């Protein structure tokens, strides 16, 4: 299954996103952002579903993110 990296604006938001998405039934993990991807706080969430399914949830919950990178 494809993975998507969503870079976050802070570790706090990465943890909030993980907790929120997991509670909504979308498994995700927090990990350090790869050096060749984006900028920001250095943390990302990793999801295994299409980002169009989760980014509206993050927007609605007021959890900001920086970028989306499909692997």
C-alpha positions, -999 to 999 in steps of 0.1 A, spaced: 0 0 0 12 35 -8 23 57 20 18 95 22 39 118 43 22 149 56 47 174 70 35 192 101 41 227 114 51 214 149 56 182 169 25 192 189 4 193 158 19 160 146 9 143 178 -26 159 178 -31 148 142 -21 113 150 -44 111 180 -73 126 161 -69 105 129 -65 73 149 -97 81 168 -114 85 134 -102 51 123 -73 62 102 -41 46 113 -11 69 112 23 73 127 45 102 136 81 102 125 110 125 117 106 142 84 131 128 58 159 152 50 150 154 13 113 164 21 100 198 30 109 219 59 93 229 92 95 213 126 111 181 113 81 159 121 55 143 99 26 120 100 26 89 78 -8 77 65 -16 47 43 -48 61 27 -53 87 0 -46 122 15 -79 135 2 -96 114 29 -77 129 59 -67 164 50 -104 177 52 -105 162 87 -73 180 97 -87 212 82 -120 208 101 -101 201 134 -79 231 129 -47 211 127 -23 228 103 1 209 80 28 221 57 29 197 27 18 163 13 42 139 -3 31 106 -18 56 78 -18 
